Amino acid sequence: MKKIYLDNASCTPLDPRVFEAMKPFFIEEFGNPSTIHSYGNAPREALDNARRQAGALINSAPEYIFFTANGSEANNMAIKGVCLANQARGKHVIFSEIEHFSVMQAVKSMEKTGFTSNQLKVDSTGIIKAGELEKLIRDDTVLVSLMLANHEIGTIEPVSEAAAVLKKVNAERVARKLQPVYLHTDAVAAAGVIPVDVEALGVDLLSFASSSFYGPKGAAALYIKKGVRINPLIDGGIQEGGRRAGLENVPAIVGMGKAAELAKAEMAERNAKMEPLRDLLIELILKNIPQVRLNGDAKKRLPNNVNVAVEYIEGESMLMWLDDAGIAASSGSACTSKALKASHVLLSIGVPQEVCHGSMLFSLNKDISKADIEYTAVELAKIVKKLREMSPLYKKS
């Protein structure tokens, strides 16, 4: 049976070249990088190199890269760390209504300590209304968090436009002797997939994760611009410049560095292959299956993302039947795909609740082929036809 992996939004397969770079640090070079004896030398040098590689991927100097265990931790570190460090000057946070739950829940946690928040709305394609941002900013606002690309619907957000708004606001705040509002972006779905440049974006903090670009699970990072006030979430040692205590996962971090290096070098080639195949899958689904809608912006979209809503069918049923056909896909964000409630992202862009439950996310990788895409489209059409024949709600148009 054919085996096709189209759930790369949850995690990508490990590149063999990345695994080769990691191997020595499991057994041969096992030392603690914080020790001063010779066993710590190779691991310490490897961490320094990985920091340079990860920084280069997003155009950051290595000293502003701080490793974490995953993207959710990086997001929590950004949200909670900034809030805790700056609460004396304000307790207000702004985030978009389509953020990942690791951002939304981190804000909710801070609300339990007295913070308040506002959500920035999105349009029907999932693009934030950057022009509305200034209206939400208050004197006690300390942080704005806006994702760079949405994990579920693939829409790429105009974060640089939001940064321009904040630059104007912050100039006025300085004149009034108020501290600046920091801008964080969750770039887990974007970094390593599309070009990301912290300087061009104008952000103060940026989260990204190795598992999105053919690196290992268990390695991610938070970029923190010089001068940003942030508290650590984990107390203990002085690892990661005192920002995150605890012995680093050296093999995983080495893998993240190598994956970042490969992503930077091969991104254009990978996307030149994936984008036409993404568009082909969208075309075949919309052409051959009636009453299906594409979710997210058709153009401002990640090169590997196809998210559709199929009416009159539950997503879980499609997933199981696709799996029987050898195709792995998802019904939404990996962190919420087991939840029974409708996706907050799809509801935010106006998808009716009953249609949300029929959403399907196909996320491509660099090794996908045209034959894989054509097979997937054919099998999906067959499955939808069979399931609709069993549905008491479906009526042919």
SVG drawing of the C-alpha trace seen along z (x, -y; Angstrom):
<svg xmlns="http://www.w3.org/2000/svg" viewBox="-31 -64 71 66">
<polyline fill="none" stroke="black" stroke-width="0.4" points="0.0,0.0 1.1,-3.5 2.3,-5.6 2.0,-9.3 2.7,-11.7 0.8,-14.9 0.8,-16.0 4.0,-18.0 2.3,-20.9 2.5,-18.7 6.1,-17.7 8.3,-17.1 10.4,-13.9 14.0,-14.2 16.5,-14.8 19.1,-12.0 21.9,-14.7 20.5,-16.2 20.6,-12.8 24.3,-12.3 25.2,-15.7 23.4,-14.7 24.8,-11.2 28.2,-12.0 26.4,-13.8 24.4,-10.9 27.4,-8.7 30.8,-9.9 30.5,-13.6 28.2,-13.2 29.7,-15.9 27.9,-18.7 28.6,-21.9 28.7,-23.9 31.6,-22.0 35.2,-23.4 37.0,-20.1 37.7,-18.7 34.5,-16.6 32.5,-19.8 34.5,-21.3 32.9,-19.6 29.3,-20.0 29.9,-23.6 31.4,-24.3 28.5,-22.5 25.9,-24.6 27.7,-27.8 27.7,-26.6 24.0,-25.7 23.2,-29.1 25.0,-30.7 23.1,-28.4 19.7,-29.1 20.4,-32.8 21.4,-32.9 18.1,-31.4 16.2,-34.4 19.0,-37.0 19.9,-37.3 23.2,-37.5 23.8,-34.3 23.8,-36.0 20.0,-36.8 19.0,-33.1 17.9,-31.2 17.1,-27.5 13.9,-25.9 12.3,-22.5 9.6,-23.4 7.6,-26.2 5.0,-26.2 7.7,-26.8 9.2,-29.6 5.8,-31.2 5.2,-30.9 8.6,-32.3 7.9,-35.3 4.4,-36.0 4.9,-35.3 8.5,-36.4 7.7,-39.9 4.6,-40.3 6.3,-39.4 9.3,-41.6 7.2,-44.6 4.1,-44.4 5.0,-47.4 4.4,-49.6 1.4,-47.9 -0.8,-44.8 -2.4,-44.7 -1.7,-42.4 -2.9,-42.3 -3.0,-39.1 -4.9,-38.0 -7.9,-35.8 -6.2,-33.1 -3.1,-32.6 -1.8,-29.2 -3.2,-27.9 0.2,-28.2 -0.1,-32.0 -3.8,-32.2 -3.4,-30.1 -0.3,-31.9 -2.2,-35.2 -5.1,-33.5 -2.6,-32.5 -1.4,-36.1 -5.0,-37.3 -5.3,-35.2 -2.6,-37.5 -4.4,-40.7 -3.5,-41.2 -6.2,-42.1 -6.2,-41.5 -7.8,-42.4 -7.9,-40.3 -7.1,-41.7 -9.7,-40.6 -8.9,-38.9 -10.7,-39.1 -12.4,-36.2 -9.0,-34.9 -7.4,-35.0 -5.3,-38.1 -5.0,-40.4 -6.5,-43.9 -3.2,-45.6 -4.9,-49.0 -7.0,-48.2 -4.1,-47.6 -3.4,-51.2 -7.0,-51.5 -6.4,-48.6 -3.1,-50.0 -3.4,-51.6 -1.0,-53.3 -0.7,-50.1 -0.1,-47.8 3.2,-45.9 3.1,-43.3 1.5,-42.5 1.7,-38.9 0.9,-38.2 1.8,-35.0 3.8,-35.2 1.8,-32.4 -1.1,-30.4 -0.6,-26.7 -4.0,-25.6 -5.0,-27.7 -1.5,-28.7 -2.3,-32.5 0.9,-34.6 0.4,-37.6 1.5,-41.3 3.6,-41.4 5.9,-44.1 2.8,-46.3 1.9,-45.8 5.6,-46.6 5.3,-49.9 2.2,-50.8 4.0,-50.0 7.1,-52.0 4.9,-55.0 3.1,-54.4 6.4,-53.8 7.9,-57.1 4.9,-58.9 5.2,-56.9 8.9,-57.9 7.9,-61.5 5.4,-60.9 8.0,-59.0 6.2,-55.7 8.0,-52.4 7.7,-50.9 5.3,-48.1 7.1,-44.9 6.1,-42.9 6.3,-39.1 5.7,-36.8 5.1,-33.1 7.0,-32.0 6.9,-28.3 4.9,-27.6 7.0,-30.0 10.7,-29.9 12.6,-27.4 9.6,-27.2 9.6,-30.8 12.2,-33.6 12.1,-35.1 14.2,-38.2 13.8,-39.7 15.3,-43.0 12.9,-43.3 9.9,-42.2 10.8,-44.7 9.9,-42.3 11.3,-42.2 10.8,-38.5 10.3,-35.5 9.6,-31.9 10.6,-29.1 11.0,-25.3 13.2,-22.7 10.4,-20.2 8.9,-22.5 12.0,-22.3 13.2,-18.6 15.0,-18.9 14.3,-16.9 11.4,-17.3 12.5,-18.7 14.5,-21.7 13.2,-25.3 14.3,-28.8 13.2,-32.3 14.9,-35.3 15.0,-38.2 16.2,-41.5 18.8,-43.4 17.3,-45.5 14.0,-43.6 13.1,-43.1 12.1,-39.5 12.1,-37.2 13.1,-33.5 10.4,-30.9 12.8,-28.3 15.0,-29.2 18.3,-27.4 21.5,-27.6 23.0,-30.2 22.4,-28.2 21.2,-30.1 22.6,-33.4 20.5,-33.0 17.3,-33.1 16.5,-29.3 18.1,-27.2 18.8,-23.5 21.1,-21.2 20.6,-21.8 19.5,-18.9 22.7,-19.0 21.9,-16.4 18.5,-18.0 20.0,-21.5 22.8,-20.4 20.1,-18.9 18.2,-22.2 21.3,-24.0 22.0,-21.7 18.4,-21.7 18.4,-25.5 21.5,-25.6 20.0,-23.3 16.7,-25.2 18.4,-28.4 20.4,-26.9 17.6,-24.9 14.5,-26.9 14.1,-28.3 14.5,-24.9 12.1,-23.2 9.4,-25.9 9.8,-25.9 8.8,-22.2 6.1,-22.4 4.1,-25.4 3.0,-24.0 2.1,-20.7 0.1,-22.6 -1.8,-24.5 -2.4,-21.2 -3.9,-19.6 -6.2,-22.6 -7.2,-22.6 -8.0,-18.8 -10.0,-19.0 -12.1,-22.0 -12.6,-20.6 -13.6,-17.0 -15.5,-17.4 -18.6,-19.6 -19.4,-21.8 -15.8,-22.3 -14.2,-25.6 -10.6,-26.6 -9.7,-28.1 -7.2,-30.8 -5.8,-33.3 -5.3,-31.8 -2.1,-33.7 -0.6,-34.9 -0.2,-31.3 2.5,-28.9 3.9,-26.9 3.0,-23.6 -0.5,-24.3 -3.8,-23.1 -6.8,-23.5 -10.3,-22.7 -13.7,-22.4 -15.9,-19.6 -19.5,-20.0 -21.8,-17.3 -18.9,-15.1 -16.9,-14.8 -13.2,-15.4 -12.4,-12.4 -14.2,-10.0 -12.2,-11.3 -8.9,-11.0 -9.6,-7.4 -10.5,-6.4 -7.5,-8.4 -5.3,-6.5 -6.6,-3.2 -5.6,-4.4 -2.1,-5.1 -2.5,-8.9 -1.7,-10.8 -3.3,-14.2 -4.9,-16.3 -8.2,-17.9 -6.5,-21.0 -3.7,-22.2 -1.8,-19.3 -2.3,-20.7 -6.1,-20.7 -6.8,-17.9 -8.2,-15.7 -10.6,-18.3 -14.2,-17.9 -15.0,-21.6 -14.8,-23.5 -11.5,-25.2 -11.3,-28.8 -9.3,-29.7 -12.0,-28.6 -14.7,-30.2 -12.7,-33.5 -12.7,-33.6 -16.5,-32.9 -16.7,-29.2 -20.0,-27.9 -19.6,-25.7 -21.1,-22.6 -18.7,-23.0 -15.7,-23.5 -16.0,-19.8 -15.4,-18.8 -12.1,-20.6 -9.0,-18.8 -5.4,-20.0 -2.9,-18.6 0.6,-19.9 3.3,-18.9 7.0,-18.3 10.1,-18.7 10.0,-15.0 6.4,-14.9 5.8,-13.9 3.1,-14.8 2.0,-11.1 1.5,-11.4 -0.7,-14.5 -2.8,-12.9 -3.3,-9.8 -4.4,-11.8 -6.9,-13.8 -8.4,-10.7 -8.7,-8.9 -10.2,-11.9 -12.8,-12.2 -13.8,-8.5 -13.9,-8.8 -16.1,-12.0 -18.5,-10.3 -18.9,-7.2 -19.3,-9.2 -21.8,-11.6 -23.9,-8.6 -24.2,-7.6 -25.0,-11.1 -28.6,-11.9 -27.8,-15.7 -26.2,-15.6 -28.3,-16.6 -26.8,-16.8 -26.9,-20.3"/>
</svg>
